Amino acid sequence: MTSMTRRRLRTSFPPVELRGPLLAGALTLVAGWALIAFLPPLHVWLRGDVAFYENWGAWIAGHRVPYRDFSFEYPPGVLPLFAAPPYLRKLAGQHGTYEVWFRVIILVIALVCLPVIAWVLERLGASRRRAYAALVLAGALPALLGPISVSRYDYWPAFLALLAVAALVGGRPVLACALAAAGAVAKLYPLVLLPLALIELWRRGRLRAVGEGIGAAFVVFAAGVVPFLVLAPHGLWWAVHRQFSRPVQVESLAAAFFAAAHEIAGVHLHVVKSAGSDNIVGTWPDRAGTLSGVVSVVALLAVYARYARGPATRERLVTASVAVIAIFIAFTKVFSPQYLIWLMPLVPLLGGRAGVRAAGLFAVAVGMTQIWEPYRYYDYYSTFAPWLTWLVIARDLIVVAIVVVLVRALARSEDDAEKLDPGGTAVAG
């Protein structure tokens, strides 16, 4: 073995100081996954949306085209995930069920997130103690959420969003644009990371660099969507319209105000099943949903502006990335419990006191969600039992509190930079 080879091995990833934290995070994740997957009382709650995934996966394996040959409400980027279990089962000699193989896929994706988290922590200069805390937290959060974490596909777009943030921290904003677009093909929300990447590109090369980032994002997004736009334009449009025209879902922040009014003043709530969820409908709930969307856009623009005005440090970039995704979750018309998975690989990256506060609040929000979802969800939307109603409202407000904590951290870092550099020169990452 040459000296150069030995040097490369010594400097390879993960470094020695991160191997312990990585192993601890992986063991925590596997133990939590096994507890959820094999604990008998939880088996009845592991089916959920997987029943739909299994039907779609079987149809895809039977060479039926989504959007054209059957109605499909999700973005095309999730199709490989739904189609994979039948093929894995075939490779394994028909052993295991669709549900088992789907859970294995989710475990693998969650495990792959851990070295990416460790890589970002290394770039952030995190201490060994912080790395242990971050990776163990990342491993424990799925168990804290419960069966929802292994019976939904949201770890896949969460992984792509994590890669986009890693690319940003690693100084590859064009790659970050492409990864954010890839995430958007699987679930729309990673697109909120794109403006942060464009801000970085503007700082580096102005309009030309921004054009490169937009071009990379467009190519990736088009590669995922255009084939289905050609094969099944009506089916794809139906899926898009279904998502954007849906009413206010019962667990969303907009619905929480009406749930509170129901408890305090006896306001009648009209709940209907539509667009794959249980929703509060009516003139005022519809207006509240529209207002919530406006608030979301304003909040996102405020974070982008705040980040652009401050120093270009890696910690600020991570803080802004988590903040914009938390805003998307907090103020969207739908707050399904699996949306919390989107933040599971990202919240552990936060540092400082704001990071500790955000991580604590997030862990509480995740744990609270398992109290009613999936076990008592029917009791919530059918009867609006007071204790469940206030629990859901509190969870939504905790996510808003996370947004406030992160925005304040961005503002504080901007003020500190201004004091150190009144001329406004950007601080190097």
C-alpha positions as CSV (number, residue, x, y, z in Angstrom):
1,M,0.0,0.0,0.0
2,T,1.5,3.3,-1.0
3,S,1.8,6.3,1.3
4,M,-0.7,8.2,-0.8
5,T,-3.2,5.4,-0.4
6,R,-2.7,5.3,3.3
7,R,-3.1,9.1,3.5
8,R,-6.4,8.9,1.6
9,L,-7.7,6.2,3.9
10,R,-6.8,8.3,6.9
11,T,-8.6,11.3,5.5
12,S,-11.6,9.4,4.2
13,F,-15.1,10.0,5.5
14,P,-16.2,9.5,8.1
15,P,-13.3,10.8,10.2
16,V,-12.5,8.8,13.4
17,E,-14.2,11.3,15.7
18,L,-17.5,10.9,13.9
19,R,-17.5,7.1,13.7
20,G,-18.8,6.7,17.3
21,P,-21.6,9.2,16.8
22,L,-22.6,7.6,13.5
23,L,-22.7,4.1,15.0
24,A,-24.8,5.4,18.0
25,G,-27.2,7.1,15.6
26,A,-27.5,4.0,13.4
27,L,-28.1,1.7,16.4
28,T,-30.7,4.1,17.8
29,L,-32.5,4.2,14.4
30,V,-32.5,0.5,13.8
31,A,-33.7,-0.2,17.4
32,G,-36.5,2.2,17.0
33,W,-37.5,0.9,13.6
34,A,-37.5,-2.7,14.9
35,L,-39.6,-1.7,17.8
36,I,-42.2,-0.1,15.6
37,A,-42.1,-2.8,12.9
38,F,-42.3,-5.8,15.1
39,L,-44.2,-4.8,18.3
40,P,-47.5,-6.7,18.0
41,P,-49.8,-4.0,19.3
42,L,-48.6,-1.7,16.5
43,H,-49.2,-4.1,13.6
44,V,-52.7,-2.8,13.0
45,W,-51.4,0.7,12.6
46,L,-48.6,-0.2,10.1
47,R,-50.9,-0.6,7.1
48,G,-52.2,2.9,6.6
49,D,-51.4,4.4,3.2
50,V,-49.2,1.4,2.4
51,A,-52.4,-0.3,1.1
52,F,-52.6,2.3,-1.6
53,Y,-48.9,2.1,-2.3
54,E,-49.2,-1.6,-2.8
55,N,-52.0,-1.3,-5.4
56,W,-50.1,1.3,-7.3
57,G,-46.9,-0.7,-7.1
58,A,-48.6,-3.8,-8.4
59,W,-50.2,-1.8,-11.3
60,I,-46.8,-0.3,-12.2
61,A,-45.2,-3.7,-12.1
62,G,-47.9,-4.8,-14.4
63,H,-46.8,-2.1,-16.9
64,R,-49.7,0.2,-16.3
65,V,-48.9,3.9,-16.7
66,P,-49.6,6.2,-13.8
67,Y,-51.9,9.2,-14.5
68,R,-53.0,7.6,-17.7
69,D,-54.1,4.0,-16.8
70,F,-55.1,4.8,-13.2
71,S,-55.6,7.9,-11.1
72,F,-52.5,8.9,-9.1
73,E,-52.5,11.9,-6.8
74,Y,-48.8,12.0,-5.9
75,P,-45.8,13.6,-7.8
76,P,-44.0,11.2,-10.2
77,G,-40.8,11.2,-8.1
78,V,-42.3,8.7,-5.7
79,L,-43.1,6.1,-8.3
80,P,-39.8,4.2,-8.0
81,L,-40.4,3.9,-4.2
82,F,-43.9,2.4,-4.7
83,A,-42.8,0.1,-7.5
84,A,-39.7,-1.3,-5.7
85,P,-41.2,-3.6,-3.1
86,P,-42.7,-6.1,-5.6
87,Y,-39.3,-6.4,-7.4
88,L,-37.4,-6.8,-4.1
89,R,-39.8,-9.5,-3.0
90,K,-39.3,-11.3,-6.3
91,L,-35.5,-11.1,-5.9
92,A,-35.9,-12.5,-2.4
93,G,-37.7,-15.6,-3.7
94,Q,-41.2,-14.2,-2.9
95,H,-40.4,-13.9,0.8
96,G,-41.9,-11.1,2.8
97,T,-44.9,-8.9,2.0
98,Y,-45.1,-5.5,0.3
99,E,-45.5,-3.9,3.7
100,V,-42.3,-5.5,5.0
101,W,-40.2,-4.5,2.0
102,F,-41.6,-1.0,2.1
103,R,-40.5,-0.6,5.7
104,V,-37.1,-2.0,4.8
105,I,-36.8,0.7,2.1
106,I,-37.7,3.4,4.5
107,L,-35.1,2.1,7.0
108,V,-32.4,2.1,4.3
109,I,-33.2,5.7,3.3
110,A,-33.2,6.8,7.0
111,L,-29.9,5.1,7.5
112,V,-28.3,6.8,4.5
113,C,-29.4,10.1,5.9
114,L,-27.1,9.7,8.8
115,P,-23.7,9.9,7.0
116,V,-25.0,12.9,5.1
117,I,-25.9,14.5,8.5
118,A,-22.5,13.6,9.8
119,W,-20.8,15.1,6.7
120,V,-22.7,18.4,7.1
121,L,-21.8,18.5,10.8
122,E,-18.2,18.0,9.9
123,R,-18.4,21.0,7.5
124,L,-20.0,23.0,10.2
125,G,-17.1,22.3,12.6
126,A,-19.4,20.5,15.1
127,S,-17.8,19.1,18.2
128,R,-17.9,15.3,18.9
129,R,-20.4,16.0,21.7
130,R,-22.7,17.9,19.3
131,A,-22.3,15.1,16.7
132,Y,-23.4,12.5,19.2
133,A,-26.5,14.6,20.2
134,A,-27.4,15.3,16.6
135,L,-27.1,11.8,15.3
136,V,-28.8,10.1,18.2
137,L,-31.6,12.6,17.9
138,A,-31.9,11.9,14.2
139,G,-32.0,8.1,15.0
140,A,-34.6,8.5,17.8
141,L,-37.1,10.8,16.1
142,P,-38.8,8.2,13.9
143,A,-39.6,6.1,16.9
144,L,-40.9,9.1,18.7
145,L,-43.4,9.7,15.8
146,G,-44.4,6.0,15.8
147,P,-46.0,3.9,13.0
148,I,-46.5,6.9,10.7
149,S,-42.7,7.2,10.2
150,V,-42.4,3.7,8.6
151,S,-45.8,3.7,6.8
152,R,-45.4,6.8,4.7
153,Y,-42.9,7.6,1.9
154,D,-41.9,11.1,3.2
155,Y,-38.3,10.0,4.1
156,W,-37.6,9.9,0.4
157,P,-38.2,13.7,-0.3
158,A,-36.7,14.4,3.1
159,F,-33.5,12.7,2.0
160,L,-33.4,14.7,-1.2
161,A,-33.9,17.9,0.7
162,L,-31.1,16.9,3.1
163,L,-28.8,16.4,0.1
164,A,-29.8,19.8,-1.2
165,V,-28.8,21.4,2.1
166,A,-25.6,19.4,2.2
167,A,-24.7,20.7,-1.3
168,L,-25.3,24.3,-0.1
169,V,-23.2,23.8,2.9
170,G,-20.5,22.2,0.7
171,G,-20.4,25.2,-1.6
172,R,-22.2,23.6,-4.5
173,P,-25.3,25.8,-5.1
174,V,-25.9,24.6,-8.6
175,L,-26.0,21.0,-7.4
176,A,-28.3,22.2,-4.6
177,C,-30.7,23.7,-7.2
178,A,-30.8,20.3,-9.0
179,L,-31.4,18.4,-5.8
180,A,-34.1,20.8,-4.6
181,A,-35.9,20.3,-8.0
182,A,-35.5,16.5,-7.7
183,G,-37.0,16.7,-4.2
184,A,-39.9,18.8,-5.7
185,V,-40.6,16.0,-8.2
186,A,-41.2,13.7,-5.2
187,K,-42.9,16.3,-2.9
188,L,-43.3,20.0,-3.7
189,Y,-41.8,21.4,-0.4
190,P,-38.0,21.0,-1.2
191,L,-38.6,23.8,-3.8
192,V,-38.5,26.3,-1.0
193,L,-34.8,25.7,-0.7
194,L,-34.2,26.9,-4.3
195,P,-34.2,30.6,-3.5
196,L,-31.5,30.1,-0.8
197,A,-29.3,28.4,-3.5
198,L,-30.0,31.2,-5.9
199,I,-29.0,33.8,-3.3
200,E,-25.7,31.9,-2.9
201,L,-25.3,31.9,-6.7
202,W,-26.0,35.6,-6.9
203,R,-23.3,36.3,-4.4
204,R,-20.8,34.3,-6.5
205,G,-21.6,35.2,-10.0
206,R,-24.7,37.4,-10.3
207,L,-27.1,36.8,-13.1
208,R,-25.0,34.3,-15.0
209,A,-24.6,32.0,-11.9
210,V,-28.3,32.4,-11.1
211,G,-29.2,31.4,-14.6
212,E,-27.1,28.2,-14.3
213,G,-28.9,27.3,-11.1
214,I,-32.3,27.9,-12.6
215,G,-31.3,25.9,-15.7
216,A,-30.1,22.9,-13.6
217,A,-33.4,23.0,-11.6
218,F,-35.5,23.2,-14.7
219,V,-33.7,20.3,-16.4
220,V,-34.1,18.0,-13.4
221,F,-37.7,19.0,-12.8
222,A,-38.6,18.6,-16.5
223,A,-36.9,15.2,-16.7
224,G,-39.2,13.9,-13.9
225,V,-42.5,15.6,-15.1
226,V,-42.4,16.0,-18.9
227,P,-42.7,12.3,-19.7
228,F,-46.0,12.1,-17.9
229,L,-47.1,15.4,-19.2
230,V,-46.7,13.9,-22.7
231,L,-48.2,10.5,-21.9
232,A,-51.1,11.6,-19.6
233,P,-51.6,15.4,-19.5
234,H,-55.2,15.2,-18.2
235,G,-54.3,12.7,-15.4
236,L,-51.3,14.8,-14.3
237,W,-53.4,18.0,-14.3
238,W,-56.0,16.2,-12.2
239,A,-53.4,15.3,-9.6
240,V,-52.0,18.9,-9.5
241,H,-55.5,20.4,-9.3
242,R,-56.5,17.9,-6.6
243,Q,-53.6,19.0,-4.4
244,F,-53.9,22.8,-4.9
245,S,-57.7,23.0,-4.6
246,R,-58.1,20.9,-1.5
247,P,-59.8,22.4,1.5
248,V,-58.3,23.0,5.0
249,Q,-57.2,19.8,6.6
250,V,-58.4,19.2,10.2
251,E,-54.9,19.2,11.7
252,S,-53.6,22.3,9.9
253,L,-53.0,25.6,11.7
254,A,-55.8,27.3,9.8
255,A,-58.2,24.5,11.0
256,A,-56.8,24.9,14.6
257,F,-58.5,28.4,14.9
258,F,-61.9,26.9,14.0
259,A,-61.3,24.0,16.4
260,A,-60.5,26.5,19.1
261,A,-63.6,28.5,18.3
262,H,-65.6,25.2,18.4
263,E,-64.3,24.5,22.0
264,I,-64.6,28.1,23.2
265,A,-67.8,29.4,21.5
266,G,-69.5,26.2,20.2
267,V,-68.9,27.1,16.5
268,H,-70.2,24.3,14.3
269,L,-67.6,22.5,12.2
270,H,-68.5,20.8,8.9
271,V,-66.0,18.0,8.3
272,V,-65.9,16.1,4.9
273,K,-63.6,13.6,3.4
274,S,-62.0,14.8,0.2
275,A,-58.7,14.9,-1.6
276,G,-57.5,12.0,0.5
277,S,-57.9,13.7,3.9
278,D,-60.5,14.9,6.4
279,N,-61.2,18.6,6.0
280,I,-63.1,21.5,7.5
281,V,-65.2,23.1,4.8
282,G,-67.1,26.3,4.5
283,T,-66.7,29.9,3.4
284,W,-64.6,31.0,6.4
285,P,-62.4,27.9,6.5
286,D,-61.7,28.5,2.8
287,R,-60.7,32.1,3.5
288,A,-58.5,31.0,6.3
289,G,-56.8,28.5,4.0
290,T,-56.1,31.3,1.5
291,L,-54.9,33.6,4.3
292,S,-52.6,30.9,5.6
293,G,-51.1,30.6,2.1
294,V,-50.5,34.4,2.0
295,V,-48.8,34.3,5.4
296,S,-46.6,31.4,4.2
297,V,-45.4,33.4,1.2
298,V,-44.8,36.5,3.3
299,A,-42.9,34.5,5.9
300,L,-40.8,32.7,3.3
301,L,-39.9,36.0,1.6
302,A,-38.9,37.5,5.0
303,V,-36.5,34.6,5.7
304,Y,-35.0,34.8,2.2
305,A,-34.5,38.6,2.7
306,R,-33.1,38.1,6.2
307,Y,-30.6,35.5,5.0
308,A,-29.6,37.6,2.0
309,R,-28.8,40.7,4.1
310,G,-26.7,38.8,6.7
311,P,-23.4,37.0,6.5
312,A,-23.0,34.0,4.3
313,T,-22.0,31.5,7.0
314,R,-22.8,27.8,6.9
315,E,-24.7,27.9,10.2
316,R,-27.0,30.7,8.9
317,L,-27.5,28.7,5.7
318,V,-28.6,25.6,7.7
319,T,-30.8,27.8,10.0
320,A,-32.5,29.4,7.0
321,S,-33.0,26.0,5.3
322,V,-34.8,24.5,8.3
323,A,-36.8,27.7,8.8
324,V,-38.3,27.8,5.3
325,I,-39.3,24.1,5.5
326,A,-40.8,24.7,9.0
327,I,-42.8,27.6,7.5
328,F,-44.1,25.4,4.7
329,I,-45.3,22.9,7.3
330,A,-46.7,25.4,9.7
331,F,-48.8,27.4,7.3
332,T,-49.8,25.0,4.5
333,K,-53.5,24.0,4.3
334,V,-52.6,20.4,5.1
335,F,-50.6,19.3,8.1
336,S,-50.5,15.5,7.9
337,P,-48.4,14.0,10.7
338,Q,-45.9,12.6,8.2
339,Y,-44.9,16.2,7.3
340,L,-42.8,16.2,10.5
341,I,-40.6,13.6,8.8
342,W,-39.4,16.4,6.5
343,L,-37.6,18.0,9.4
344,M,-36.2,14.9,11.0
345,P,-32.8,14.9,9.1
346,L,-32.5,18.7,9.2
347,V,-33.3,19.8,12.8
348,P,-30.3,17.9,14.2
349,L,-28.0,20.0,12.1
350,L,-28.9,23.2,14.0
351,G,-26.3,24.5,16.4
352,G,-26.1,27.0,19.3
353,R,-28.8,27.8,21.8
354,A,-31.4,28.3,19.0
355,G,-30.6,24.8,17.7
356,V,-31.1,23.3,21.2
357,R,-34.4,25.1,21.6
358,A,-35.6,24.2,18.1
359,A,-34.6,20.5,18.6
360,G,-36.4,20.4,22.0
361,L,-39.6,21.9,20.6
362,F,-39.5,19.7,17.6
363,A,-39.1,16.5,19.7
364,V,-42.1,17.6,21.8
365,A,-44.1,18.3,18.6
366,V,-43.2,14.8,17.2
367,G,-44.0,13.0,20.5
368,M,-47.3,14.9,20.9
369,T,-48.4,13.9,17.4
370,Q,-48.1,10.2,18.2
371,I,-50.7,10.6,21.0
372,W,-53.5,11.0,18.5
373,E,-52.1,9.8,15.2
374,P,-52.9,7.2,14.2
375,Y,-54.5,5.8,17.4
376,R,-57.1,8.5,18.2
377,Y,-57.3,10.4,14.9
378,Y,-60.9,9.3,14.3
379,D,-61.9,10.6,17.7
380,Y,-60.3,13.9,16.9
381,Y,-62.0,14.7,13.6
382,S,-65.3,13.0,14.3
383,T,-66.0,14.3,17.8
384,F,-63.3,17.0,18.4
385,A,-62.8,15.7,21.9
386,P,-61.6,18.8,23.9
387,W,-58.3,17.3,25.2
388,L,-57.4,16.1,21.7
389,T,-58.4,19.4,20.1
390,W,-56.2,21.4,22.4
391,L,-53.3,18.9,21.9
392,V,-53.5,19.4,18.1
393,I,-53.6,23.2,18.5
394,A,-50.6,23.1,20.8
395,R,-48.6,21.0,18.4
396,D,-49.3,23.4,15.5
397,L,-48.3,26.4,17.7
398,I,-45.1,24.6,18.7
399,V,-44.1,24.4,15.0
400,V,-44.8,28.1,14.7
401,A,-42.6,28.6,17.8
402,I,-39.8,26.7,16.0
403,V,-40.1,29.2,13.1
404,V,-39.9,32.1,15.5
405,V,-36.8,30.7,17.2
406,L,-35.0,30.2,13.9
407,V,-36.0,33.6,12.4
408,R,-34.8,35.3,15.6
409,A,-31.5,33.3,15.3
410,L,-31.1,34.6,11.8
411,A,-31.8,38.2,12.9
412,R,-29.4,37.9,15.8
413,S,-26.6,36.6,13.6
414,E,-27.2,39.5,11.2
415,D,-27.1,42.1,14.0
416,D,-23.9,40.5,15.4
417,A,-22.3,40.7,11.9
418,E,-23.3,44.3,11.6
419,K,-21.6,45.2,14.9
420,L,-18.4,43.4,13.8
421,D,-18.5,44.8,10.3
422,P,-20.5,48.1,10.0
423,G,-19.6,48.3,6.4
424,G,-21.7,45.2,5.6
425,T,-19.0,43.0,4.2
426,A,-20.2,39.4,4.1
427,V,-18.5,37.0,6.5
428,A,-17.0,34.0,4.9
429,G,-18.6,30.6,5.6
